[in-house]
């Protein structure tokens, strides 16, 4: 039975203790590139296949020499998603000398993260999670503990539910199905985030849906779990190195994950992982 959901803050406190408020684990010795204080989002731009890492210290982009700063240097990019070819969306907090407000609200970049244009809720909302399907954008408003949705690519918003969550994922095959990681497991909405089921399954921190609808989730020890039935049942697959989870993104060909030990990718549906160089 669906119902409005308001969970406790215990999950958020647990993950905060594991991640942002403590010293990072040593990076994987085989990894190369920048060492991130904290990663808030990962994505692949379908326009050119570039990998983006949204972090506490700006946005990084893959290149011939590895991950390099793409833009927003010093900005704390919280919610981050790639909404389509060449279109990046982010939220968070401005960096030193930044012209964006605090909090940023929703901002858009169409030049690979070099420049950003405020779209909506500037100075009002800090989205800690963003996901899209078509023209619809879902955002977890951590400032107010709300799930918001926009049906016009992030320009105007409706409040859908009061929610204490860490992450959200929308089913690309059914834009009304939204999964949220909350205390007690994963809660599922089938009405566009207006109401959610009682949470079930493993205690996950971060979730992401692949284009075929398979959802991947990282637990508190960076164990990876998958579901192909919209969150009804979950299967453990593998473990991402680095222990403390930070982000996960599933694409058609691979699973990308960030932990306190670095950024990693899997090309075998999350069974094994190798560092992103």
ZIHURA-V373807 format. One record per helix or strand of 3 or more residues. SS is the DSSP state (H for helix, E for strand). FROM is the first residue (numbers start at 0). LEN is the number of residues. If there is no record, write none. Layout:
BEGIN
ss: {SS SS}
from: {FROM FROM}
len: {LEN LEN}
END
This chain:
BEGIN
ss: {H E E E E E E E E E E E E E E E E E E E E E E}
from: {9 38 50 57 65 75 86 105 116 126 135 145 157 166 173 184 203 214 222 234 244 254 261}
len: {9 6 5 6 6 9 7 4 4 7 6 5 5 5 9 5 6 5 5 5 6 5 5}
END
